[in-house]
Amino acid sequence: MDIRTNAITTIAGMRGSGKTTLAHRILKGVKGQVIVYDPMHEYPEDISYWPMSDSQADFNNFLETCWDRGNLYVCIDEAERYFKGKKSLTEFAAKIVNTGRHRNIGLLVITRRIAELNKTVFGLSETVIFFQMFLPNDIKYINEFFPDAELLQKMKKYKHKVFTMR
């Protein structure tokens, strides 16, 4: 799998489908600086930022630090909590999503609920990796972009399908 670390990659799937395991593998293969916004404390401490709260302000401050630093691959787990579907992106979320590649900032976005993820984030993803999904709302949303999304309901656990948009 060819993942570019100055682009956006989205991993989506139901709980326990293998998203975090794949993210760990991807992050281990990155040549360069990595940081994980890790509200669930599931990643090694040396690459993790554990937020003190779930607030958009804290998330924006974290992304501002990433923006100032540049040359960084940023992993956002539980992304639907921070890149909310029906809300505008925070200032630095918008900067990183829309122009982060110019500062060599890439995103690895991990979500259980693709239909609740901000459409700009999903729409600008260069690579999308789908694991098994069941929720009708998510399947309907995915079907707008990828025909035969219903097949994701029949996928075996830990199997995934990769779509590259370049």
C-alpha positions as CSV (number, residue, x, y, z in Angstrom):
1,M,0.0,0.0,0.0
2,D,1.4,3.3,-1.1
3,I,0.7,6.0,1.6
4,R,2.1,9.5,1.0
5,T,2.8,11.3,4.2
6,N,2.1,14.7,2.9
7,A,-1.5,13.8,1.9
8,I,-4.7,12.8,3.7
9,T,-5.4,9.1,4.2
10,T,-8.7,8.0,5.8
11,I,-9.3,4.7,7.5
12,A,-13.0,3.8,8.3
13,G,-14.6,0.8,9.8
14,M,-16.6,-0.5,12.7
15,R,-15.2,-1.0,16.2
16,G,-12.8,-3.9,16.4
17,S,-12.4,-4.2,12.6
18,G,-8.6,-3.6,12.5
19,K,-8.3,0.2,12.0
20,T,-5.9,0.9,14.8
21,T,-3.8,-2.2,14.0
22,L,-3.4,-0.9,10.5
23,A,-2.7,2.6,11.7
24,H,0.1,1.3,13.9
25,R,1.7,-0.5,10.9
26,I,1.4,2.6,8.7
27,L,2.9,4.8,11.4
28,K,5.9,2.4,12.0
29,G,6.7,2.7,8.3
30,V,6.8,6.5,8.2
31,K,10.2,8.1,7.6
32,G,10.0,11.3,9.5
33,Q,8.2,12.9,12.4
34,V,4.9,11.4,13.6
35,I,2.4,12.5,16.2
36,V,-0.9,10.9,17.2
37,Y,-3.8,12.8,18.6
38,D,-4.8,9.9,20.9
39,P,-7.8,10.5,23.1
40,M,-8.1,6.7,23.9
41,H,-4.3,6.3,24.8
42,E,-3.9,3.4,22.3
43,Y,-0.5,4.4,20.8
44,P,3.0,4.5,22.1
45,E,3.6,7.4,24.5
46,D,6.6,8.7,22.6
47,I,4.5,9.5,19.5
48,S,1.2,10.4,21.3
49,Y,-0.5,13.6,22.4
50,W,-3.1,12.8,25.0
51,P,-5.6,15.6,25.1
52,M,-6.8,16.9,28.4
53,S,-10.3,17.5,27.1
54,D,-12.5,16.7,24.1
55,S,-12.9,20.4,23.2
56,Q,-12.5,21.8,19.8
57,A,-10.3,24.6,21.2
58,D,-7.8,22.0,22.6
59,F,-7.9,20.2,19.2
60,N,-7.3,23.5,17.4
61,N,-4.3,24.4,19.7
62,F,-2.8,21.0,19.0
63,L,-3.2,21.5,15.2
64,E,-1.7,25.0,15.5
65,T,1.4,23.5,17.0
66,C,1.6,21.0,14.2
67,W,1.1,23.8,11.6
68,D,3.9,25.8,13.2
69,R,6.2,22.8,13.2
70,G,5.6,21.5,9.7
71,N,7.2,18.4,8.2
72,L,5.0,16.1,10.2
73,Y,2.6,13.2,9.7
74,V,-0.4,13.7,12.1
75,C,-2.7,10.8,13.0
76,I,-6.1,11.7,14.4
77,D,-7.9,8.8,16.0
78,E,-11.7,9.0,16.7
79,A,-11.6,11.7,14.0
80,E,-15.4,12.1,13.8
81,R,-15.2,13.7,17.3
82,Y,-12.9,16.5,16.0
83,F,-13.6,16.8,12.2
84,K,-17.4,16.9,12.8
85,G,-19.6,16.4,9.7
86,K,-22.1,19.2,10.0
87,K,-19.7,21.8,11.6
88,S,-17.1,24.0,10.1
89,L,-13.5,23.0,10.6
90,T,-11.5,24.8,13.3
91,E,-9.0,27.4,11.9
92,F,-6.0,25.1,12.0
93,A,-8.0,22.0,11.0
94,A,-9.0,23.9,7.8
95,K,-5.4,25.0,7.2
96,I,-4.0,21.5,7.6
97,V,-6.8,19.8,5.6
98,N,-6.7,22.3,2.7
99,T,-3.1,23.3,2.5
100,G,-1.0,21.2,4.9
101,R,0.7,19.5,2.0
102,H,2.5,22.8,1.3
103,R,4.1,22.5,4.7
104,N,4.7,18.8,4.3
105,I,2.0,18.0,6.8
106,G,-0.1,14.8,6.1
107,L,-3.0,13.4,8.0
108,L,-4.0,9.8,8.9
109,V,-7.7,10.1,9.8
110,I,-9.3,7.2,11.6
111,T,-13.1,7.0,12.1
112,R,-15.8,4.6,13.0
113,R,-18.5,6.8,11.6
114,I,-17.6,8.0,8.1
115,A,-21.0,9.6,7.6
116,E,-20.2,11.9,10.6
117,L,-16.8,12.9,9.3
118,N,-16.5,16.4,7.8
119,K,-17.0,16.1,4.0
120,T,-14.0,18.2,3.2
121,V,-11.7,15.9,5.1
122,F,-13.2,12.8,3.4
123,G,-13.4,14.6,0.0
124,L,-9.7,15.6,0.0
125,S,-8.5,12.1,1.1
126,E,-6.0,10.7,-1.4
127,T,-6.4,7.2,0.0
128,V,-9.4,5.7,1.7
129,I,-9.2,2.4,3.4
130,F,-12.5,0.7,4.3
131,F,-12.9,-2.1,6.8
132,Q,-16.2,-3.9,7.6
133,M,-19.1,-1.5,8.2
134,F,-22.8,-2.2,9.0
135,L,-24.6,1.0,9.9
136,P,-27.1,1.9,7.1
137,N,-26.3,5.6,7.3
138,D,-22.6,5.0,6.7
139,I,-23.2,2.6,3.9
140,K,-25.6,5.0,2.2
141,Y,-23.0,7.8,2.5
142,I,-20.2,5.7,1.1
143,N,-22.4,4.6,-1.8
144,E,-22.5,8.2,-3.0
145,F,-18.7,8.0,-3.7
146,F,-18.1,4.2,-4.2
147,P,-20.6,2.0,-5.9
148,D,-21.3,-1.3,-4.2
149,A,-20.7,0.0,-0.7
150,E,-23.0,-2.7,0.6
151,L,-20.2,-5.2,0.0
152,L,-18.5,-3.6,3.1
153,Q,-21.2,-5.3,5.2
154,K,-20.1,-8.7,4.0
155,M,-16.3,-8.2,4.4
156,K,-14.6,-10.5,6.8
157,K,-13.2,-9.1,10.0
158,Y,-9.8,-7.5,9.6
159,K,-10.0,-7.4,5.8
160,H,-10.0,-4.0,4.1
161,K,-10.4,-2.4,0.7
162,V,-8.2,0.4,-0.5
163,F,-9.3,3.2,-2.8
164,T,-6.7,5.7,-4.2
165,M,-7.9,8.9,-5.6
166,R,-4.8,10.1,-7.5
